[in-house]
Amino acid sequence: MSNKSNPTDPSTEPSRNILNKPEAARYLHLCQRSVEMAVRAKKLAAIRYGPRAIRFTKTDLDAFIARHRLRAAGE
């Protein structure tokens, strides 16, 4: 059995902090369309390199998760 990691899996590169849209969608457990809508609504920060090239930092994705976390009654 090979120990090679999957190069398309962002979790195999712990130092990688910039994700493309499909990777960001997997990280957030959302579909790509939901990620697009969150960016368009300015609810999710993104880095746009051109009309179609968009990237996300893990820090921004984690902040998005924190802002949308529902608090329990005792918190």
N, C-alpha and C positions, 0 to 999 in steps of 0.2 A: 504494500500500500504506500502511496506517495505522500510525503509530508508537504507538498507544494500547496500554497494557499491560493484561494480564488482571487485573481487580481481585480475583479469587479465588485468584490465585497468590501465596503469601507471599513468593516470591523476588523479586517485582517491587517490593516495598517494603522496602528494606534496613534502614530504621529501625524496622520493626515487630518487636517482641520478644515479643508475646503472641499465641499461636496457639490456635485452637480444636481440637477433637479430630480432624476430618478433615485439617486442615493439619499437626498434629503427627504423625499417622500417615504422611502423605506425607514429611515431614521425616525420620522415622526409617526409612522404607521398610518399614513394618509395616502390617497391617490394623488397622482401628479396634478390633476385638475384642481384639487383642493389647495395644493401648494401654490399653484398659479393664482387662484382667487385670493388667497391670503396676501400674496405679494401685491397684487393689483389693489387690494383694499388697504395697503400699507400697514398690515398687521404683522407681517413677517419681513424682516430686513433681508436684502439680497444684494449681491454684487453683479452688476450687469456689464458684461464685456462688449456687448454688441446687441443688435436687435434680437438675436436668438440665444446667445450665450449668457447663461445666468448661473451664478454659483452662490453657495450659502456657507457660512462659517458654523461650526458646531456650537460656538458660543451663542450665536443668534438663534439657532434652533432650540438650544436649551432654554434661552430666555423666553421664546415663544411658548414652550411647554409650561414653564413656570407661570406665565401670565394667564394661561388658560386652565390651570389646575383648579379643580373644585375643592374647596376646603371642607373638611368634616366639621360637624357641629361643635366638637370640643376643641378645635384648633383656633 
